[in-house]
Amino acid sequence: MLQTIIFLLLMYDVVTSIPPDCDGYPEGESWEPQPCELCSCERGHKTCVVPDCAVPCANPIPGEGACCPTCPDVTQCKNVKKCRPRSFWNKDKCKCECYPVECLPGYKFNTKKCRCQCKKKRCPPGFKFDRKCCDCKCRRFLECEPGQYFCQDTCRCENKYYD
């Protein structure tokens, strides 16, 4: 029995002893001597590893608080915004962009509102440009004489024709 106790004490001493090659750390212990380096004591010897940072870009930059560098061309957006209708979030440019649209003749694309708007055109005297209908409209409506009606095409009172 005494022999077993002595053997166990010797084993305990071996297990808890600090190997000379392990920088003061016991067998089986791991530590980080510098950022991004992990060392451990295995079989009385210090073994250290650093991460393999395979970065898929030409000009990687050191990452703040990260072991591996990052690619500057891969954008990290700080704020993701909710885009207005007819637009989408472009994560590469960190901004909302309009869906591509082809406008009808006489219209142009407004990139701020993401929609087609009519191009302003010159109107003849007595007419004004109306953006809602994208056409020239009468500046004012006239009250016509009895037997006449107001013609929006000419902005004049015209005689009524009866069949």
C-alpha positions in Angstrom: 0.0 0.0 0.0 2.8 2.4 0.9 4.4 1.6 -2.4 1.2 2.6 -4.3 1.0 5.9 -2.4 4.6 6.7 -3.2 4.0 5.9 -6.9 0.9 8.1 -6.9 2.8 11.0 -5.3 5.6 10.6 -7.9 3.1 10.5 -10.7 1.4 13.7 -9.3 4.7 15.4 -9.2 5.5 14.5 -12.8 2.1 15.6 -14.0 2.2 19.0 -12.2 5.8 19.7 -12.9 6.7 22.4 -15.4 8.8 21.2 -18.3 11.8 23.4 -19.0 10.9 24.0 -22.7 7.3 25.3 -22.0 8.1 28.9 -20.9 6.9 28.2 -17.4 3.6 26.7 -18.4 2.6 23.1 -17.2 2.0 20.1 -19.4 -1.3 20.4 -21.4 -1.7 24.2 -20.8 -2.3 26.7 -23.7 -1.4 30.4 -23.8 -1.1 33.3 -26.2 2.4 34.8 -26.1 1.4 37.5 -28.6 -1.8 38.3 -30.5 -2.7 35.7 -33.1 -0.2 33.1 -31.8 -1.4 30.1 -29.8 1.1 28.0 -27.9 0.7 24.8 -25.9 2.9 22.5 -23.8 2.8 19.0 -25.2 5.1 16.2 -24.0 7.4 18.7 -22.4 7.8 20.8 -25.6 6.3 24.1 -26.6 4.3 24.0 -29.8 3.0 27.3 -31.3 0.7 27.9 -34.2 -0.5 31.0 -36.1 -3.6 31.1 -38.3 -3.1 30.6 -42.0 -4.6 33.8 -43.4 -5.4 33.0 -47.1 -6.7 36.4 -48.2 -8.3 36.4 -51.7 -7.2 39.9 -52.8 -4.2 41.7 -54.1 -3.8 44.4 -51.4 -4.9 43.1 -48.0 -4.9 45.5 -45.1 -4.3 44.5 -41.4 -7.6 44.1 -39.6 -8.2 46.0 -36.4 -8.5 43.4 -33.6 -8.4 40.6 -36.1 -5.6 38.1 -36.7 -5.9 38.0 -40.4 -5.9 41.0 -42.8 -9.0 42.0 -44.8 -9.5 43.0 -48.4 -10.1 46.7 -48.9 -12.1 46.1 -52.1 -14.7 44.1 -50.1 -16.8 46.8 -48.6 -18.2 46.6 -45.1 -21.2 48.9 -44.8 -21.6 50.7 -41.4 -25.3 51.3 -41.9 -27.7 49.4 -44.1 -30.5 51.7 -45.2 -34.0 50.7 -46.2 -34.4 51.8 -49.8 -37.4 53.6 -51.3 -39.6 51.8 -53.7 -38.1 51.0 -57.1 -34.6 50.7 -55.6 -32.3 48.2 -53.9 -29.4 48.1 -51.5 -26.1 47.8 -53.2 -23.8 46.3 -50.6 -20.6 46.9 -52.7 -21.3 50.7 -52.8 -23.1 50.9 -49.4 -26.0 52.9 -50.9 -29.4 52.5 -52.5 -29.6 52.3 -56.2 -32.5 52.4 -58.7 -33.5 49.4 -60.6 -32.7 49.9 -64.2 -35.6 51.4 -66.1 -36.1 52.4 -69.7 -38.3 55.5 -70.1 -40.8 56.2 -72.9 -39.9 58.9 -75.4 -40.4 62.4 -73.9 -39.5 61.1 -70.4 -36.2 61.1 -68.6 -35.0 59.0 -65.6 -34.8 60.7 -62.2 -32.1 58.9 -60.2 -33.1 60.5 -56.9 -36.7 59.4 -57.1 -36.0 56.2 -59.2 -38.7 56.9 -61.7 -39.3 58.3 -65.2 -40.4 61.9 -65.3 -41.5 63.9 -68.3 -39.0 66.3 -69.9 -40.2 69.8 -69.6 -41.2 71.3 -73.0 -42.0 74.8 -74.2 -45.7 75.5 -74.5 -47.3 78.0 -76.8 -48.7 81.3 -75.5 -51.8 80.7 -73.3 -50.6 77.3 -72.2 -48.5 76.1 -69.3 -46.5 72.8 -68.8 -48.3 70.3 -66.5 -45.9 67.7 -65.0 -48.7 65.4 -63.9 -49.9 64.7 -67.5 -46.6 65.7 -69.1 -48.2 68.0 -71.5 -49.2 71.6 -72.1 -52.5 72.6 -70.6 -54.5 75.8 -70.7 -53.2 78.5 -68.3 -56.8 79.3 -67.4 -60.3 78.2 -68.3 -62.4 80.7 -70.0 -66.1 81.2 -69.6 -67.6 80.9 -73.0 -70.6 82.5 -74.5 -73.9 80.6 -74.8 -73.6 78.1 -77.7 -69.8 77.8 -77.3 -67.7 75.3 -75.3 -64.2 75.6 -74.0 -61.6 73.6 -76.0 -58.6 72.5 -74.0 -56.6 71.7 -77.1 -56.7 75.4 -78.2 -57.5 77.1 -74.9 -60.3 78.9 -76.7 -64.0 79.1 -76.8 -65.3 77.2 -79.8 -68.7 77.1 -81.4 -70.8 74.1 -80.6 -71.8 72.0 -83.5 -75.1 70.2 -83.5 -75.9 67.2 -85.7 
